Amino acid sequence: MNWKPSKIFYGWWIVGAACIIGCYMIGSMFMGFTAFFQPIASEFGWSYTEISLGFSIRAIALGLFAPFVGILVDRWGPKRLLFCGAIITSSGLFLLSETNTLSMFYLSFLLLAAGLGCCTMTVLMAAVSNWFHSKVGLASGIVTCGFGTGGILIQVVIRLISNFGWRDSLTILALATLAICLPLSLLFRHKPEQYGYLPDGEIVKSEQPGIKLELAAISSKKMSLKELLVFRPFWHLVITFTTFHMTLISIEAHIMPYLSSIGMTRTSAGLIATIVPLMGIIGSLGFGRLGDKIDRKKVALFTYTMAFTGVISFSLAPSTGLWTLIPFLILYGIGNGGCNAMRPTLTRDIFGRASFGTVFGIIYGLNALIASTGPLIAGWGYDTWGNYGGIWYIFSGLMLISVISILSMPAHSTEGKI
């Protein structure tokens, strides 16, 4: 019996695996960690600033690791990094479950950063970007849908903490990391040319003389670090992603304590925290696909404007009433999903595939380093004023900078034709 290849392009299997890994990692390790905030503060009596510093250390370390991870994923492919990252992340969770001192707490977040850096945004998006061209927006949107679906895990984490306590919950998450991510990491492949395909599933014909499979679909000029640092669109992406990312991780870390501080029950606050990323699914899929059909810069401008308006609504809740959380959920939730889908695709549009991992890693590293101050600023504001007061207005201003940066970004691409 003759073997027949699957009719499903293998790139979609990679998208599916990346979606599941992203869902679990982002949902449990980023969004879900807001549920650990208050139990840890209650047990140890640490201030919000001290606990927020752990989140900032993780973000700083992610920023420092990201450029190196980007270089490695371009050279080695995603499989090795994902496999090792899952093991390191699990080790960080085990260490965090045994925490008794602030120094141990911070060390745990440092280890978590090393693991998460190998199996989240840079590696997953580089893997998907290598396998798609005309459908890269849809593929990236599906993966970022996984990030949004991860919001469901906030409720799982809350229930785990309620039933088992925060320490045993971390142990369960550590075991789940190994069970979910190790097998899925084995599905990843580096570039389609190594397996006889072009991006989007086109088959390289054997009669095409002179085509080297590994180079057939590399569609951009590699830029040196010096060229990159004087390339204006690069800095527009850094500014746009940094101001957005600072707001994003601050809301993720503080949404439950913030909502609790303005009169919401822990259950209701957890529900709001869950709905936000779920709304992002609409933005990820819808705007990701739309970006494949029309000017992606215009799509990005719209999504960042939505997110900016949503953060303003979030800021108004203490003074105008909890009803402003409704436009927050719609505008920020959907806009946030669209912004996340635009980050890798905008980078891909400008820099192409040849060194996507390296360039995206550098951009992500810079924005993660700077954005790491966000949760710390929010925690400091609460400790200083006894409420979140004007903190969210500051983050609204940062989101406005994102909008202006996208609006003023020059149209330029190093990408050629496949």
N, C-alpha and C positions, 0 to 999 in steps of 0.2 A: 504494500500500500504506500503510495507516494505521500510524503509529508507536505501539507499546504500551510503557508504562512498565515497567521491571523490577519483578518481583514481590518482589525483595529490597529491603527498606527501606534507603535510602541510609545511614542511621546505621550499619548493619553494615559498610559499606565503610570508613567512617571508623574504626570499631573495628579492622578488619583492618589498615589503614594505621598506626594508632597502635600496634598490637601489634608490627608489624615494626620501626617506628622505635624503640619502647621496647626491644625485644629487642636491637637493634644498639647503641644508645647506652648503655644500662645495662650490657649484657654486655661491651662493649669498653672503654668510658670509665670505668666504675666498678669492676665486678667484675674485669675483665681487667687493670686497672692494678696489681693486687697482684703480677702476674708481672714487672713492670718494676722492682719494689722492689730486689731483690737484685742484678740486673745493673748498675743505676745505682750502687748503693752500692759494688760491686766496682770499677767503672771509675774513679769519682771519689774514693772513700774517704770519702764523706760519712757522717755518723752517721744512725742511724734517726730521730733527732729532727729533723735538718735536712731529710731527705726527707719525713717525715711532715708537716712544716710546709707543704709544697707541697699536700698533700691538704687540710690545714686552710684554706689560702688559697682553694682552690677552693670549699670548703664555705662559708666566710665570704662570698665574693663571690656565690655562688649565693643566700645568704640576703639580701644587700643588693639583688640584682637582682629577686628573686622578687615583692615587692609591685608593682614597676613593670611586670613582665611580666604579672602578674595583671590589672592595670588595662588594659594594652594589649590583652590577649586578649579582655576583655569589650567593648572598643571596636572593635577592628579585626578580630577573629576570628583563628583559628589559622594560616591559610595563610601570611601574610606573615612571621610570627614564625618558623615552622618553616623556611621557605626561607632567611631570613637567618641563623638559628641554625646551619644545616648549614654554610654558608659560613664563619662565624666559628669554629665548632668545627674545621673542616678546617684553617683558618689556624693555630689553636693547636697542632694536632698537628704541622704542618710546622715551626713554631717550636721545639717541644719536641724534634723529631728533630735539630735543629742545636745543642742546648744544650751549652755548655761551662763555664758558670758558674752559681752558685746563683741569682744575680739573674735570669739568663735563664730558669732553671728555674722560678722563682716567677712570672715574667711570663707564661710559657707557660700555667701553671695558671690565671692570672687571665683570660687570653683564652679558655681552654677553658670557664671558668665562665660567661662572657658568652654563649658559643654554646650550651652545654648548658642554660642557664637558659631559652632560647627554644625548646627542642625536647625537653624531658623532662617531668617530673611535672606541673607547673602547667598548661602549655599542652595536653598530651595529655588530661589529666583534665577540663579545662574543655571541650574539644572534645566529648568523649564525654558529659559531663553535660548539655550543651545538647540532645542528641538523644534522651535517654532519661529516663523517669520510673519506671514500674513495673518496668522491667528494668534499671535503672541499676546494680544490684549485679552482675548477670551481665555486663553490658557492661564495667564497671570491672574485674571479675575476669578477663575475657579479656585486657584490656590489661595487667594486672599479671602475667598468665601470660607475656606477652611478656617482661616484666622477668625472670621466673624462667627462661624458656627461654634468655635471654641468658647463663646460666651455661655453656652449651655453648661459648660464644666464649672462655672462659678457656683451654680446651684449644687452641683455634685460635691465641690470642695466644701461648701457651707454645710451640707448634710454630713459629710465625713467628719468635719470638725465637731459638729453637734453630737455625733454618735461615738466617736473614738478619741476626741481631743486632737489638738493641733499636732502633737508629736507623732502619734500613730498615723495620722492622716498623711504626713510627709513621707513616712515609710511606705505607705500604700502607693503614693505617687511615684516613689523611687522604683518600686517593683513594676508598676504599670509602664514606666518609661522604657524599661528593658524589654518588657513583653510586647509593646507596640512598635517601638522604633527600630530595634535591632533587625527583626525580620523584614520590615519595609525598606530599610536601607539597602538591602541586597537587590532590590528591584531597579535601582538607579544605574543608568549608563551615562557616559560622558557626552559624546557627540554622535549624532545620527550617521555622519559620514563613515564612522568606524564600522557601521553595520549595513552599509549599502544604501542609505537613504539621504535625502536632502531634508531640510526643515519642512514641516507640515506633511511629511509622508511621501514626497516625490521620490521615485526610485532612480538611482544613478544607473544609467544604461552602460553596459560593459563595452559597447562599441564606441563610446565617446572617448577618443584618444586624448591623452595628455591630462586627464583629470585625476588628480590625487584625491582620494575620498576624504582624507582628513582635512583637506583645504578647500574642497569644492564649494562649500557654502559660507566660508568666512568672508564677511561682507564689509569689513571696515578697516580703516588704517589704524594700526596700533600707535598710540601716542606715548611719548616719553613723559616722565614725571614733570620735567621742566615745561613741556608743551601743555600738559594738562593744567598746571598751576597758573598759566597765563591765558587760558581759554575761558572767555567770559561766561558761556553757558554753564560751564562746570560750577562756577561760583553761584550762579542763580539757583542751580539744583541744590547746592549745599545750603544756601539760605532758606530756600523753600522747605526742604525736608527737615532741617534743623528746628525751625520755629514750629512746624507741625508736630514733629516727634516730641519736642519738649512738652507741648500741650497734651499730646496723646498719653505719654507715660505718666504725667502728673495726674490726669483724670483717672487713669487705670488704677493708680496707687491709692488715690484719696477719695474716689467716688463714694464708697460706702461710709467712711468716717464723716465726709462732708454732708451727705444726706441725713445721716444720723444726727449730726449737729444742728440741723434745721428742723428736727421733729419727726423724721421718718423712723419707723421701726427697722430693726436689722433685717427682717424678712423682706420688707418693702424695698429697702435700699439694695438688697441683693438682687431683687427682681429687676429693678431699674438697671443695675450693673450688667445683668444678663441680656436685657433687651437691646442695649446700645450696640454691642457687636453683632447681634442677630439682624438688626436693621442694616448693618454694614454689608450683609450678604446681597441685599438689593443693589447697593451701590457698586459692589465689587463686580458682580455679573453684568449689570446694566451698563455701567460706565466703561468697564473693561471691554465689552463687545462694541460699544459705541465708538471707542477710541480706535478700533480697527477700521471703522468706516469713514470717520471724518477727522479733521485736524485734532490731534491728541492734545495740543496745547490749549485749545478752546475748551475741550472736555475737562482738562485739569483745572483751568481757571474757574469753571462752574463748580466743580467738586470742592475746591478749597474755599470758595465763597460760601457755599452751603455750610461747611464745617465752621467757618468763622462766625456766621450768623447763629449757628447752634450753640457755640460757646458763650455768646452774649446772652442767650436765653438761659443757659445754665447759671450764669453769673447773677441773673435777676431774681432767681428763686427766693432768696431770703427776704427781699424787699417787696416783691410784687405777688408772691404766692407760688405754691407748688405747681400751679397750672402751666407755668413756663417750662416745666420739664417735658411737656408734650411736644412743643416745637423743638426742644433740645433733642429728644429721641429721634424725631423725624429728620431734622436738618443735619445735626451732628452725626447721628447714627448712619444715615445713608451717605452723607458727604464723606465721613471718615472711611467707609468702605471704598468709595471711589478714589479718595486720595491714596490709599494703600495700593490700589490697583494701578494707579498712574505712576507711582514711584519707579518700579522697575521698567515699565514700558517707555516712559519719557527718557530714562537713561539709555535704554536700548535704541530708541529712535536717534539719539544724538551720537552715541559711541559704537553702535552695532554689536556684533557678537564676539569679535576677535579677543577682546580683553574685558568683556562685560563684568566678569567676577572681580577682576582687579579694580576697575573703575568704580563699580558699585560698592565694593568693599571699602575703598577710600572715602567715598561720599558718605556711606553709612557710618563709617568709623568717625568721621568728623562730626556728623550731626549727633551721633550717640554720645560722644564726649561732651559736647556743649549742652545737649539736651539733658544730660545726667543731673544737671543742677535743678531741673524742674521740680521733681518730687521733694527735694530738700527745701526749696523755696516755699513750696506749699506747706510743708510741715513746720517750717520756721514761722510762717505767717500765723498758723493756728496757735502755736505755742506762745507767740508774742502778743497776739490780740485776743486770744480766746475764741476766735471764730475765723472762718475763711475770708470774711469781709471782701476786701477789694482784690484778693489774690487772683480770682478768676477773671477780673477785668484786665489784669496784667497779661494773662494768657490770651485773652481776646485780642489784645494789641499785638501779641506775637503772631496770631493767626492772620491778622490784617497784613503783617509784613509778608507772610507767605503769599497772600493774594497779589500784593504789589510786585513781588519778585517774579511770579509767574507771568503777570501782565507785561512786565518790562523785559522779559527774557527774549533775546534775539533768536530769530529762526536760523538754525544752523545745524548741520549734521555731517559727521565724518563717514556716515554709512554709504556704501556704494550699492550696486545691484548684485543680486545673486546670479 
